Amino acid sequence: MLIIKVKEGESIDRALKRYRKKYKNTKLLQEIRGRREYTKESVRRREEIKKAQYKEQLFNVD
């Protein structure tokens, strides 16, 4: 359970924005979406490798 303490003088909109950011950082929604259907371990590993190659290519642009 996430707890957001509203600071004195802080608007509700700002507190909601902090809550949403904190919720997104927990990656809970991503995990729930991933569990909708079963993915084989080999497929999951292949996707991770593909993502890592893409990130490496982005950072090694000369």
Steps between C-alpha positions, in 0.01 A plus 500: 500500500638836399484785745531857384516766766354829381733780597366818652390741229527233228210467258313174454598493132868507590455222756314290241783555256751373760276199568475411132877527457561281805244245377661488156843441656373189680432340158194331645283576198765362266513177699122463496490547124779248459307236691196515274638218292781253547825561314758230472833558671687479169275768345542725803880457489503573124305823556741609776800439273334690218424793732858501632638505146274792412608699809867430428454619144338822624782581741783408264405740222820656369 
